[in-house]
Amino acid sequence: MAGTNALLMLENFIDGKFLPCSSYIDSYDPSTGEVYCRVPNSGKDEIEAAVKAAREAFPSWSSRSPQERSRVLNQVADLLEQSLEEFAQAESKDQGKTLALARTMDIPRSVQNFRFFASSSLHHTSECTQMDHLGCMHYTVRAPVGVGECCSVRAHLPVMLADAHNILWHCPQGTAGLISPWNLPLYLLTWKIAPAMAAGNTVIAKPSELTSVTAWMLCKLLDKAGVPPGVVNIVFGTGPRVGEALVSHPEVPLISFTGSQPTAERITQLSAPHCKKLSLELGGKNPAIIFEDANLDECIPATVRSSFANQGEICLCTSRIFVQKSIYSEFLKRFVEATRKWKVGIPSDPLVSIGALISKAHLEKVRSYVKRALAEGAQIWCGEGVDKLSLPARNQAGYFMLPTVITDIKDESCCMTEEIFGPVTCVVPFDSEEEVIERANNVKYGLAATVWSSNVGRVHRVAKKLQSGLVWTNCWLIRELNLPFGGMKSSGIGREGAKDSYDFFTEIKTITVKH
């Protein structure tokens, strides 16, 4: 890491080497608002170099046994774990999250991602059936995306005849294009890199230009871990320049993306001419449903956490809280009291629960929702515009915001329908189970939900009817990595997890043998 006054200069990592770029963009420390890092402003040339490196590394890496690849992933995990404190401090400074959260969630989970897929990749099975009356046996095999996929001249003959000067086909090999977001930078980058590598693919990753430091640091560990040059290539820059070059490249047959719906729409458009395989994990407008028989002693602290953890910058955060009318007043009073205890401040302060938001633009966007709620007649119980935020002089220009609770707001309000992605949540009453299910489902998103009730039958009944890819009952963010992760409706396409990620990063083939 650079000294306290020097700017940290990042470089692209291509073919096992750090390479400078012809231009750079500024990256800011969210807690001060000051430039502290310069990130490569990469484009088509850097993507071409990364594709070449990944293509050349693919035959050797894909031909290794799962056990050999597993050993390499475990070595990456070991080295990352040994550097946990250094990575946690870098993640906190780069993203604005509290150092405590980076230490206890982001970096440990990044380590776990490598270890989990190193293990799960050893336990996949194939299918086999017999047709004795025809003397046939059928079985399936899986291979990294692109293996054996050479283009057929016969299939393309009409195109050849119609446009003979364009006869140039690429045989895409197993290079995965991975685009990760700024809210959980290393956590979500490794959630993509690890299964792609484990399946035998080579990788070109583009982290967010807002949070690139820990991805750059990870590159330093890859050679030590025995990752061959070209297997993992990390190219930094903006979506319109380097992201679009990656997504539209004909030799990158699959794209895994986590981020916003508008960006996913653009990725879909650029991928369509190449029929690319897509995994899109997008936003959420996640409801918490709190019935009158809920244990509020457990529910309230968990719902404060689900609303405001990581400054509310988690796609799984709760932003709509439906509370049954009979307990609405009690819940609201206790919830606001608990929210006010969440201290906002310098991310390195161990007593702080909420750090800085990612950028000035994002802070202004989140604040704009509170202003719009007020204009609609809503009430702000705590946080923005109500309580005073006290910060040291050095952090006055940082992107901080108090956790904010809104009531008296209609379901049609933008605060109840659009993803705010900040420390803002709305609390509204409901009467019946049928009513709240309909209201909870009445948004375009369907990522996650939480249900609080001591009635086991109700828990199962409501969870089944909610249009959400994940439903937690009487808890939040307890993850089983073997099981599918992903959303319904506008919250994405596809799932991630042990089997689902393996399926995505491989192609299946059915083989029939007559004997």
URKA-V901316 format. One record per pair of residues at least 12 apart in sequence whose ideal C-beta (glycine too) atoms are under 6 Angstrom apart, sorted by the first residue. I is the first residue (numbers start at 1). J is the second residue. Records with the same first field share a line. If there is no record, write none. Layout:
BEGIN
I = J, J
END
This chain:
BEGIN
7 = 38
8 = 37
9 = 38
10 = 39, 212, 216, 236
12 = 40, 42, 46, 235, 236
13 = 219, 234
14 = 49, 50, 53, 233
15 = 53, 229, 230
16 = 229
21 = 40, 42
23 = 41
24 = 38, 41
25 = 39, 41
27 = 39
30 = 96, 356, 358, 399
31 = 96, 347, 356, 395, 398
32 = 395, 398
33 = 397, 398
39 = 209, 212, 236
40 = 236, 237
41 = 237
42 = 235, 236, 237, 242
43 = 241, 242, 245
44 = 245
46 = 235
47 = 245, 246, 249
50 = 204, 233, 235
51 = 249, 251
53 = 230, 233
54 = 175, 202, 204, 230, 233
55 = 173
56 = 230
57 = 202, 228, 230, 231
58 = 173, 174, 202
61 = 202, 231
62 = 144, 174, 200
66 = 121, 122
69 = 198
70 = 118, 121, 122
72 = 225, 226, 227
73 = 114, 118
74 = 118
75 = 225, 226
76 = 114, 225
77 = 111, 114, 115
79 = 221, 224, 225
80 = 111
81 = 111
84 = 107
87 = 107, 214
88 = 102, 103, 107
90 = 213, 214
91 = 106, 214
92 = 347
94 = 211, 213
95 = 185, 211
96 = 355, 356, 358
97 = 310, 355
98 = 347, 352, 355
99 = 347, 348
106 = 187
109 = 187
110 = 186, 187, 190
113 = 190, 191, 194
114 = 194
116 = 481
117 = 194, 195, 198
120 = 498
121 = 198
124 = 502
126 = 140
127 = 140
135 = 514, 515
136 = 512, 514
137 = 513
138 = 512
139 = 511
140 = 508, 510
141 = 509
142 = 506, 508
143 = 507
144 = 174, 199, 200, 201
145 = 174, 253, 254, 507
146 = 172, 173, 174, 253
150 = 171
151 = 169
170 = 250, 251
172 = 251, 253
174 = 201
175 = 202, 252
176 = 196, 201, 203, 254
177 = 204, 246, 252, 255
178 = 192, 205, 256
179 = 206, 257
180 = 207, 258
181 = 208, 258, 259
182 = 208, 210, 211, 358
183 = 313
185 = 211, 214
186 = 214
188 = 258
189 = 207, 215
192 = 256
195 = 501, 505
196 = 505
199 = 505, 506
201 = 505
202 = 231
203 = 232
204 = 233
205 = 234
206 = 235, 242, 243, 246
209 = 237, 238
210 = 358
212 = 236
215 = 234
219 = 234
247 = 267, 270
248 = 270
250 = 274
253 = 276
254 = 276, 277
255 = 276, 278
256 = 279
257 = 280
258 = 281
261 = 282, 490
264 = 280, 282
279 = 494, 504
280 = 492, 493
281 = 486, 492
282 = 491, 492
283 = 315, 419
284 = 315, 445, 447, 448, 491
285 = 319, 419, 443, 445
286 = 318, 447, 448, 449
287 = 320, 322, 440, 449
288 = 303, 318, 321, 450
289 = 322, 436, 451
290 = 323, 452
291 = 324, 453
292 = 324, 326, 327
293 = 453, 454, 455
294 = 452, 453
299 = 452
300 = 334, 335, 338
302 = 476
304 = 338, 339
306 = 318, 476
307 = 425
308 = 342, 403, 423
311 = 354, 357, 423
312 = 422, 423
313 = 421
316 = 448
319 = 425
320 = 416, 426
321 = 425, 427
322 = 428, 430, 436
323 = 429
325 = 429, 431
328 = 429
332 = 427
336 = 381, 382, 405
339 = 382, 403, 405
340 = 382
342 = 354, 403
344 = 400, 402
346 = 395
356 = 398, 399, 400
357 = 399
360 = 399
363 = 399
366 = 420, 422
369 = 415, 420
370 = 384, 404
372 = 414
373 = 406, 409, 415
376 = 413
378 = 406, 408, 409
379 = 407, 408
380 = 406
381 = 405
382 = 405
383 = 402, 403, 404
384 = 402, 404
387 = 402
389 = 402
401 = 423
403 = 423
404 = 424
406 = 426
407 = 427
409 = 426
411 = 439
417 = 443
437 = 465
441 = 467
444 = 489, 490
445 = 490, 491
446 = 467, 468, 487, 488, 489, 491
447 = 469, 487, 491
448 = 468, 470
449 = 466, 468, 471
450 = 472, 476
451 = 463, 473
452 = 474
459 = 473
467 = 488
469 = 486, 487, 488
482 = 498
483 = 497
484 = 497, 500
485 = 497
END
